[in-house]
Amino acid sequence: MNVRVPFYRHDLGKLELEAIARVFGGPILTTGDVVTEFEKAFAAYLHRRHALAVTSCTGAMHMALMALGIGPGDEVITTPMTFIATAAAILEAGATPVLAEVEPDTGNIDAKAVEAAVTPRTKAILPVHLYGLLCDMRALRRIADASKLAIIEDAAHCVEGVRDGIQPGGLSDVACFSFYATKNLTCGEGGALVTDRDDLLEPLRMLRLHGMTKSAADRHREGYQHWDMKVLGWKYNMDNIQAAMLMPQLSRLDRKLADRERLARRYNERLGQLNWLQIPAVPEDAVHARHLYPIWVDAALRDKMVKGLQERGIQTVVNYRAIHQMSYLRERLGYKDGTFPIAESIGDRTLSLPFYPGMPDEYVDIVCEAMEEIAAREP
């Protein structure tokens, strides 16, 4: 009898329910003091000056681009090996995504390819910390400084990551995060950004809520005062309910990371010697946030492996196919197959295995045994 192995399972429970109940006992359900409390705690965790909580990482990236004055006629260099939201945020700002090839051993954007992609229209670099591994931010910062470019990090996978002693936001103008349902820090849907730039804080705050000078919480606390609309903003503000769910999780982030690291080591031990798969590399100087546990299998085997695992009750996900091969982005950006062979190869081979804190060790063994059985049956 097959054992059903879920791809992910959250660990939210009593503490989060109690935090939500406290919000329900107060007058403000939308953006208020609980959001502010979370922002302060999140900024402190990342050793950044400011944090703003929003509805998604996509919204955070969109806001960051707009606050930095990036729009029509501008180019933003990013990676083809990411979720579609990265390119979508650039397009939503009116700018043009310019893709650069990735590293063959990590899947992260290649700094040399970024440097080669810079043109007079380039205004920013938007690296993605794939799977939870920080990109080479020191190299990207040197490129940005040489050409006077901004850096906006897509750190959706990488709250806990460190590389060369640098956390997300340490060498960029803005770093953006996701609190989506399967993320290491989750409230179902949600996100945040962090920045050390004082000059961006107020513009970002207004962009988060319709360009308004007063929020509902301000009006409740201070009494009604006439407010103004200073810029064209969006509805990207996080509410107190979401923030309440996040607060208890901050205190256990490091413990949960240790749990995921233990599971990753167990996977590595079981899979590391198999000649039909590759485990993405992790530099010695890096702390991997371990959002996902991906492997790269032979391209001819990948879809058969997905199907075979699913038939055995083992859930898997493909993170990600190269985005320039998606219909809309192919037509919009004009890239053809073969333009980014490394990213395309990774996209054809990648497979994310079940992986979450609290996952029983025997699930790792069940997954690995099933994969070996499937691979042995394929020609």
C-alpha positions as CSV (number, residue, x, y, z in Angstrom):
1,M,0.0,0.0,0.0
2,N,1.4,3.4,-1.0
3,V,2.0,6.1,1.6
4,R,0.7,9.5,0.6
5,V,3.5,12.0,0.9
6,P,2.4,15.6,0.6
7,F,4.6,18.2,-1.2
8,Y,4.2,20.6,1.7
9,R,2.4,20.9,5.0
10,H,2.2,24.1,7.1
11,D,2.9,24.1,10.8
12,L,0.5,26.9,11.8
13,G,-1.6,26.2,14.9
14,K,-2.5,27.4,18.4
15,L,-0.1,30.4,18.5
16,E,-1.3,31.7,15.2
17,L,-5.0,31.2,16.2
18,E,-4.5,33.1,19.4
19,A,-2.8,35.9,17.6
20,I,-5.7,36.2,15.2
21,A,-8.1,36.2,18.0
22,R,-6.4,39.2,19.6
23,V,-6.8,41.1,16.3
24,F,-10.5,40.1,16.3
25,G,-10.8,41.6,19.8
26,G,-9.6,45.0,18.5
27,P,-11.1,47.6,16.2
28,I,-8.7,47.4,13.2
29,L,-8.7,44.4,10.9
30,T,-6.9,46.2,8.0
31,T,-3.3,47.7,8.2
32,G,-2.7,48.8,11.8
33,D,-0.5,48.3,14.9
34,V,0.0,44.5,14.3
35,V,1.4,45.2,10.9
36,T,3.7,47.8,12.3
37,E,4.8,45.3,15.0
38,F,5.6,42.7,12.4
39,E,7.4,45.2,10.2
40,K,9.7,46.2,13.0
41,A,10.4,42.6,13.9
42,F,11.0,41.6,10.3
43,A,13.4,44.5,9.7
44,A,15.3,43.5,12.9
45,Y,15.6,39.9,11.8
46,L,17.2,41.0,8.5
47,H,19.2,43.8,10.1
48,R,17.6,46.4,7.8
49,R,16.4,49.9,8.7
50,H,12.9,49.6,7.3
51,A,10.3,47.0,6.3
52,L,6.9,47.3,4.7
53,A,4.4,44.5,4.7
54,V,2.3,44.0,1.6
55,T,0.0,41.6,-0.2
56,S,2.6,39.7,-2.3
57,C,6.2,39.7,-3.4
58,T,4.9,40.6,-6.9
59,G,3.4,43.8,-5.4
60,A,6.6,44.5,-3.5
61,M,8.7,44.3,-6.7
62,H,6.2,46.5,-8.6
63,M,6.3,49.1,-5.8
64,A,10.1,49.1,-5.6
65,L,10.5,49.6,-9.3
66,M,8.0,52.5,-9.3
67,A,9.6,54.1,-6.2
68,L,13.0,54.0,-8.0
69,G,11.5,55.8,-11.0
70,I,11.8,52.8,-13.3
71,G,9.2,52.6,-16.1
72,P,8.6,52.8,-19.9
73,G,11.7,52.9,-22.0
74,D,13.8,51.3,-19.1
75,E,15.3,47.9,-19.0
76,V,15.7,45.6,-16.0
77,I,18.0,42.6,-16.1
78,T,16.6,39.5,-14.5
79,T,16.7,35.7,-14.9
80,P,14.8,33.2,-17.0
81,M,14.9,30.7,-14.2
82,T,12.2,32.0,-11.9
83,F,8.5,32.2,-11.3
84,I,6.6,34.3,-13.9
85,A,5.9,37.0,-11.2
86,T,9.4,38.4,-11.5
87,A,9.0,39.4,-15.2
88,A,5.4,40.3,-14.6
89,A,6.3,42.9,-12.0
90,I,8.8,44.6,-14.4
91,L,6.1,44.6,-17.1
92,E,3.5,46.0,-14.7
93,A,5.9,48.9,-14.0
94,G,6.0,49.6,-17.8
95,A,9.7,48.5,-18.1
96,T,11.2,45.8,-20.2
97,P,12.6,42.6,-18.7
98,V,16.0,41.7,-20.2
99,L,17.0,38.1,-19.4
100,A,20.5,36.9,-18.6
101,E,21.8,33.3,-18.5
102,V,22.1,31.4,-15.3
103,E,24.9,29.4,-13.5
104,P,25.0,25.7,-14.5
105,D,25.6,24.5,-11.0
106,T,23.1,26.7,-9.0
107,G,20.5,28.0,-11.4
108,N,21.1,31.5,-10.1
109,I,21.7,34.4,-12.5
110,D,25.2,34.5,-13.8
111,A,26.9,37.8,-12.9
112,K,29.0,37.7,-16.1
113,A,25.9,37.4,-18.2
114,V,24.4,40.3,-16.3
115,E,27.4,42.5,-17.1
116,A,27.1,41.6,-20.8
117,A,23.4,42.5,-20.9
118,V,23.9,46.1,-19.6
119,T,22.9,48.7,-22.2
120,P,22.3,52.5,-21.9
121,R,18.7,51.7,-21.2
122,T,19.4,49.5,-18.3
123,K,18.2,51.0,-15.0
124,A,18.2,48.0,-12.6
125,I,19.2,44.4,-11.9
126,L,16.5,42.1,-10.4
127,P,18.3,38.9,-9.2
128,V,16.3,35.9,-7.9
129,H,17.6,33.9,-5.0
130,L,16.5,30.6,-6.5
131,Y,15.4,27.8,-4.1
132,G,16.8,29.8,-1.2
133,L,20.4,30.4,-2.3
134,L,21.5,34.0,-2.5
135,C,23.0,35.1,-5.8
136,D,26.6,36.4,-5.9
137,M,25.5,39.8,-4.5
138,R,29.0,41.2,-4.2
139,A,29.6,40.7,-7.9
140,L,26.2,42.1,-8.8
141,R,26.8,45.1,-6.6
142,R,30.1,45.8,-8.4
143,I,28.3,45.7,-11.8
144,A,25.5,47.9,-10.5
145,D,28.0,50.5,-9.1
146,A,30.0,50.6,-12.3
147,S,26.9,51.4,-14.4
148,K,24.9,53.3,-11.7
149,L,22.1,50.7,-11.6
150,A,19.6,49.9,-8.8
151,I,19.3,46.4,-7.4
152,I,16.0,45.0,-6.4
153,E,16.2,41.5,-5.0
154,D,13.5,38.8,-5.5
155,A,14.0,37.1,-2.2
156,A,10.7,35.2,-2.3
157,H,12.6,32.0,-1.4
158,C,15.2,33.5,0.9
159,V,14.3,35.1,4.2
160,E,16.9,33.1,6.1
161,G,19.7,33.0,3.5
162,V,23.2,34.4,4.0
163,R,26.1,34.5,1.5
164,D,29.5,36.1,2.0
165,G,28.1,37.4,5.3
166,I,25.4,39.2,3.5
167,Q,21.6,38.8,4.1
168,P,18.9,39.9,1.7
169,G,18.8,43.6,1.5
170,G,22.4,44.1,2.5
171,L,23.7,45.1,-0.9
172,S,20.6,46.2,-2.7
173,D,18.2,49.1,-2.8
174,V,15.2,47.0,-1.9
175,A,14.7,43.3,-1.2
176,C,11.3,41.7,-1.7
177,F,9.8,38.6,0.0
178,S,6.8,36.3,-0.4
179,F,4.7,34.8,2.4
180,Y,2.7,32.6,0.0
181,A,1.1,29.4,1.3
182,T,4.2,27.2,0.9
183,K,6.9,29.6,2.0
184,N,9.1,29.2,5.0
185,L,7.2,32.2,6.6
186,T,3.6,32.2,5.5
187,C,0.2,33.8,6.0
188,G,-1.4,32.2,3.0
189,E,-0.9,35.2,0.7
190,G,1.4,38.1,1.6
191,G,4.8,39.7,1.2
192,A,7.1,42.4,2.4
193,L,10.0,44.5,1.3
194,V,13.0,45.8,3.2
195,T,15.3,48.7,2.5
196,D,18.0,50.8,4.2
197,R,17.2,53.8,2.1
198,D,15.3,56.4,4.1
199,D,14.3,58.3,1.0
200,L,12.3,55.4,-0.3
201,L,10.2,54.7,2.8
202,E,7.5,57.3,2.4
203,P,7.1,56.9,-1.4
204,L,6.8,53.1,-0.9
205,R,4.3,53.6,1.9
206,M,2.1,55.8,-0.3
207,L,2.4,53.4,-3.3
208,R,1.2,50.6,-1.0
209,L,-2.2,52.3,-0.4
210,H,-3.6,54.2,-3.4
211,G,-1.1,57.1,-2.9
212,M,-3.1,58.2,0.2
213,T,-1.5,60.3,2.9
214,K,-3.7,58.8,5.7
215,S,-4.6,55.1,6.3
216,A,-7.8,53.8,8.0
217,A,-5.7,53.1,11.2
218,D,-4.4,56.8,11.1
219,R,-8.0,58.0,10.9
220,H,-9.1,55.8,13.7
221,R,-6.2,56.8,16.0
222,E,-6.2,60.5,15.2
223,G,-9.8,61.2,14.4
224,Y,-10.9,62.1,10.9
225,Q,-8.6,64.5,9.0
226,H,-8.8,65.3,5.4
227,W,-6.4,63.2,3.4
228,D,-4.8,63.7,0.0
229,M,-3.8,61.5,-2.9
230,K,-0.2,62.4,-3.8
231,V,0.7,59.7,-6.4
232,L,-1.0,56.9,-8.3
233,G,-0.7,53.9,-6.0
234,W,-2.1,50.4,-5.6
235,K,-3.9,48.3,-3.0
236,Y,-0.9,46.4,-1.7
237,N,-1.3,46.8,2.0
238,M,-1.1,43.8,4.4
239,D,-3.8,43.6,7.1
240,N,-3.5,42.9,10.8
241,I,-4.9,39.4,10.4
242,Q,-2.1,38.3,8.1
243,A,0.5,40.0,10.3
244,A,-0.8,38.3,13.3
245,M,-0.3,34.9,11.6
246,L,3.3,35.8,10.8
247,M,4.5,37.1,14.2
248,P,4.7,33.7,16.1
249,Q,6.6,32.2,13.2
250,L,9.5,34.7,13.3
251,S,10.6,33.2,16.6
252,R,10.9,29.7,15.2
253,L,12.4,30.5,11.8
254,D,15.9,29.4,12.7
255,R,14.6,26.1,14.3
256,K,12.5,25.4,11.2
257,L,15.6,26.1,9.0
258,A,17.6,23.6,11.0
259,D,14.9,21.0,10.5
260,R,14.8,21.6,6.8
261,E,18.6,21.4,6.6
262,R,18.5,18.0,8.4
263,L,16.0,16.8,5.8
264,A,18.2,18.2,2.9
265,R,21.2,16.3,4.3
266,R,19.2,13.1,4.4
267,Y,18.1,13.6,0.8
268,N,21.7,14.4,-0.2
269,E,22.9,11.2,1.3
270,R,20.3,9.1,-0.5
271,L,20.5,10.8,-3.9
272,G,24.1,12.1,-4.1
273,Q,25.6,9.1,-5.7
274,L,22.9,8.5,-8.4
275,N,24.3,9.3,-11.9
276,W,21.0,10.2,-13.4
277,L,20.4,13.3,-11.3
278,Q,22.2,16.4,-10.1
279,I,21.7,18.2,-6.9
280,P,22.1,22.0,-7.3
281,A,25.3,23.3,-5.7
282,V,25.6,25.3,-2.4
283,P,28.8,27.4,-2.0
284,E,30.6,26.8,1.2
285,D,30.2,30.4,2.3
286,A,26.4,30.3,2.0
287,V,23.5,29.6,4.4
288,H,20.8,28.1,2.2
289,A,17.3,29.1,3.2
290,R,16.1,25.7,2.0
291,H,12.7,26.9,0.7
292,L,12.7,24.0,-1.8
293,Y,14.6,20.7,-2.3
294,P,15.0,20.6,-6.0
295,I,16.9,18.0,-8.1
296,W,17.8,18.0,-11.8
297,V,17.2,14.6,-13.5
298,D,17.8,13.6,-17.1
299,A,15.4,15.5,-19.3
300,A,14.0,12.3,-20.8
301,L,13.1,11.0,-17.3
302,R,11.7,14.1,-15.7
303,D,8.1,14.0,-16.7
304,K,8.0,10.2,-16.3
305,M,9.4,10.7,-12.8
306,V,6.6,13.2,-12.0
307,K,3.9,10.9,-13.3
308,G,5.4,7.8,-11.5
309,L,5.7,9.6,-8.2
310,Q,2.2,11.0,-8.4
311,E,0.9,7.5,-9.1
312,R,2.5,6.4,-5.9
313,G,0.9,9.2,-3.9
314,I,4.0,11.4,-3.8
315,Q,3.3,15.0,-4.6
316,T,6.0,16.9,-6.6
317,V,6.3,20.3,-8.3
318,V,8.4,21.7,-11.1
319,N,10.2,24.9,-10.0
320,Y,10.6,26.2,-12.7
321,R,10.4,26.0,-16.4
322,A,12.4,28.8,-18.1
323,I,9.9,31.7,-18.3
324,H,10.9,32.9,-21.8
325,Q,9.3,29.6,-23.0
326,M,5.9,30.6,-21.6
327,S,3.5,31.6,-24.4
328,Y,2.8,35.2,-23.2
329,L,6.4,36.0,-22.4
330,R,7.7,34.3,-25.5
331,E,5.4,36.6,-27.6
332,R,6.0,39.7,-25.5
333,L,9.8,39.5,-25.1
334,G,10.6,37.8,-28.4
335,Y,13.1,35.2,-27.0
336,K,13.4,31.9,-28.9
337,D,14.2,28.4,-27.8
338,G,17.9,28.0,-27.5
339,T,18.6,31.6,-26.4
340,F,19.3,30.5,-22.8
341,P,20.4,26.9,-23.1
342,I,21.5,26.5,-19.5
343,A,18.2,27.8,-18.1
344,E,16.2,25.8,-20.6
345,S,18.1,22.6,-19.7
346,I,17.5,23.2,-16.0
347,G,13.8,23.9,-16.7
348,D,13.5,20.6,-18.6
349,R,15.2,18.6,-15.8
350,T,14.1,20.2,-12.6
351,L,11.8,18.5,-10.0
352,S,11.1,19.7,-6.4
353,L,10.6,16.9,-3.9
354,P,8.4,16.8,-0.8
355,F,10.1,19.1,1.8
356,Y,8.8,20.8,4.9
357,P,9.6,21.2,8.6
358,G,8.2,18.3,10.6
359,M,8.3,15.9,7.6
360,P,9.0,12.4,8.9
361,D,12.5,11.1,8.0
362,E,10.9,8.0,6.5
363,Y,9.1,10.1,3.9
364,V,12.6,11.0,2.5
365,D,13.3,7.3,2.3
366,I,9.9,6.5,0.7
367,V,10.5,9.3,-2.0
368,C,14.0,8.2,-2.8
369,E,13.1,4.5,-3.0
370,A,10.2,5.3,-5.4
371,M,12.5,7.4,-7.6
372,E,15.1,4.7,-7.8
373,E,12.4,2.2,-8.7
374,I,11.0,4.5,-11.4
375,A,14.4,5.2,-12.9
376,A,15.3,1.5,-13.0
377,R,12.2,0.7,-15.0
378,E,12.8,3.4,-17.6
379,P,15.0,2.6,-20.6
